[in-house]
Amino acid sequence: MAELQTLSDTAQVVIDPVAEADLAWIEALDAQITGRPKPDYWRRLFEGARSEPGRSFFLVARNGSGRVGFIAGEIRAWEFGSEPCGWIFAIGVDPDNRLRSVGTQLFDAVCDRFRQAGVTKVRTMIAREAQLILSFFRAHGMMAGPFVELEKDLDE
Ligand SMILES: CC(C)(COP(=O)(O)OP(=O)(O)OC[C@H]1O[C@@H](n2cnc3c(N)ncnc32)[C@H](O)[C@@H]1OP(=O)(O)O)[C@@H](O)C(=O)NCCC(=O)NCCS
């Protein structure tokens, strides 16, 4: 009979703003998760967080052995009539360090920064079929909001 996997304890991590030296690791983890390397995107997030530290947040989590996860988000105001709120754009935890609350600690860290900046709501957008990330955000109390995403192919 297969053994039930016992979830291990909470990982002790330190969470800091991403440094330039972290970018290659983040790019590689994201490419592993999504299958699509996008170094320019991560560099733009890094530059944005560096130039607007009270509005744009790009954080990395480390344990005693090294980097284990990252999260990126920023405060956006009045787009589409939405009051200022925090948006989470990306989160990733190293597969060997999952289910030990690293993602939760990153989520809490970025939400703390949003709160300190004065906003009271956090949003994200994810693909419907992305069950893992959906379960994660739902576990943190995130629910469908009042906005609807609309789209159209531009070659029509
Ligand atoms: C989603 C992700 C960030 C979670 O990180 P994590 O450190 O493992 O998460 P946590 O240990 O903090 O889990 C918190 C809660 O999320 C939910 N969750 C996390 N992983 C889950 C899984 N594999 N299945 C179901 N629920 C899960 C659970 O409710 C969990 O709480 P519990 O352990 O008390 O049940 C991580 O799995 C990951 O990086 N996935 C890929 C993310 C991705 O696709 N990114 C690209 C788009 S931005």
The ligand as an SDF file (V2000), in Angstrom:
LIG
                    3D

 48 50  0  0  0  0  0  0  0  0999 V2000
    1.6040   27.1760   -5.4690 C   0  0  0  0  0  0  0  0  0  0  0  0
    2.9490   27.1620   -4.7310 C   0  0  0  0  0  0  0  0  0  0  0  0
    3.5240   28.6030   -4.7430 C   0  0  0  0  0  0  0  0  0  0  0  0
    2.6880   26.7430   -3.2810 C   0  0  0  0  0  0  0  0  0  0  0  0
    3.8920   26.8500   -2.5560 O   0  0  0  0  0  0  0  0  0  0  0  0
    4.0900   26.0020   -1.2110 P   0  0  0  0  0  0  0  0  0  0  0  0
    5.2390   26.5670   -0.4920 O   0  0  0  0  0  0  0  0  0  0  0  0
    4.1200   24.5540   -1.5310 O   0  0  0  0  0  0  0  0  0  0  0  0
    2.7100   26.3300   -0.4650 O   0  0  0  0  0  0  0  0  0  0  0  0
    2.3480   26.1920    1.0960 P   0  0  0  0  0  0  0  0  0  0  0  0
    3.1250   25.0570    1.6960 O   0  0  0  0  0  0  0  0  0  0  0  0
    2.4880   27.5120    1.7310 O   0  0  0  0  0  0  0  0  0  0  0  0
    0.8110   25.7740    0.9770 O   0  0  0  0  0  0  0  0  0  0  0  0
   -0.2470   26.6010    1.4380 C   0  0  0  0  0  0  0  0  0  0  0  0
   -1.5680   25.9750    1.0840 C   0  0  0  0  0  0  0  0  0  0  0  0
   -1.7460   25.9600   -0.3440 O   0  0  0  0  0  0  0  0  0  0  0  0
   -2.4730   24.7780   -0.7250 C   0  0  0  0  0  0  0  0  0  0  0  0
   -1.5890   23.9320   -1.5470 N   0  0  0  0  0  0  0  0  0  0  0  0
   -0.2520   24.0610   -1.7310 C   0  0  0  0  0  0  0  0  0  0  0  0
    0.2030   23.0740   -2.5350 N   0  0  0  0  0  0  0  0  0  0  0  0
   -0.8630   22.2840   -2.8330 C   0  0  0  0  0  0  0  0  0  0  0  0
   -1.0290   21.1000   -3.5940 C   0  0  0  0  0  0  0  0  0  0  0  0
    0.0140   20.5060   -4.2120 N   0  0  0  0  0  0  0  0  0  0  0  0
   -2.2740   20.5730   -3.7060 N   0  0  0  0  0  0  0  0  0  0  0  0
   -3.3250   21.1610   -3.0910 C   0  0  0  0  0  0  0  0  0  0  0  0
   -3.2270   22.2800   -2.3260 N   0  0  0  0  0  0  0  0  0  0  0  0
   -2.0120   22.8350   -2.2070 C   0  0  0  0  0  0  0  0  0  0  0  0
   -2.7890   24.0340    0.5630 C   0  0  0  0  0  0  0  0  0  0  0  0
   -4.0600   24.4610    1.0230 O   0  0  0  0  0  0  0  0  0  0  0  0
   -1.6990   24.5320    1.5040 C   0  0  0  0  0  0  0  0  0  0  0  0
   -2.0720   24.4890    2.8580 O   0  0  0  0  0  0  0  0  0  0  0  0
   -1.8720   23.1170    3.6990 P   0  0  0  0  0  0  0  0  0  0  0  0
   -0.4600   22.6760    3.4670 O   0  0  0  0  0  0  0  0  0  0  0  0
   -2.1570   23.5580    5.0890 O   0  0  0  0  0  0  0  0  0  0  0  0
   -2.8770   22.1650    3.1370 O   0  0  0  0  0  0  0  0  0  0  0  0
    3.9590   26.1570   -5.3480 C   0  0  0  0  0  0  0  0  0  0  0  0
    3.3330   24.8980   -5.4490 O   0  0  0  0  0  0  0  0  0  0  0  0
    4.4220   26.5580   -6.7280 C   0  0  0  0  0  0  0  0  0  0  0  0
    5.3960   27.2910   -6.8780 O   0  0  0  0  0  0  0  0  0  0  0  0
    3.6980   26.1140   -7.7470 N   0  0  0  0  0  0  0  0  0  0  0  0
    3.9400   26.5640   -9.0910 C   0  0  0  0  0  0  0  0  0  0  0  0
    3.4120   27.9970   -9.1950 C   0  0  0  0  0  0  0  0  0  0  0  0
    3.1680   28.4330  -10.5820 C   0  0  0  0  0  0  0  0  0  0  0  0
    2.5720   27.7130  -11.3660 O   0  0  0  0  0  0  0  0  0  0  0  0
    3.6470   29.6410  -10.8750 N   0  0  0  0  0  0  0  0  0  0  0  0
    3.4940   30.1770  -12.1900 C   0  0  0  0  0  0  0  0  0  0  0  0
    2.3310   31.1480  -12.2770 C   0  0  0  0  0  0  0  0  0  0  0  0
    2.5450   32.5720  -11.2570 S   0  0  0  0  0  0  0  0  0  0  0  0
  1  2  1  0
  2  3  1  0
  2  4  1  0
  2 36  1  0
  4  5  1  0
  5  6  1  0
  6  7  2  0
  6  8  1  0
  6  9  1  0
  9 10  1  0
 10 11  2  0
 10 12  1  0
 10 13  1  0
 13 14  1  0
 14 15  1  0
 15 16  1  0
 15 30  1  0
 16 17  1  0
 17 18  1  0
 17 28  1  0
 18 19  1  0
 18 27  1  0
 19 20  2  0
 20 21  1  0
 21 22  1  0
 21 27  2  0
 22 23  1  0
 22 24  2  0
 24 25  1  0
 25 26  2  0
 26 27  1  0
 28 29  1  0
 28 30  1  0
 30 31  1  0
 31 32  1  0
 32 33  2  0
 32 34  1  0
 32 35  1  0
 36 37  1  0
 36 38  1  0
 38 39  2  0
 38 40  1  0
 40 41  1  0
 41 42  1  0
 42 43  1  0
 43 44  2  0
 43 45  1  0
 45 46  1  0
 46 47  1  0
 47 48  1  0
M  END
$$$$
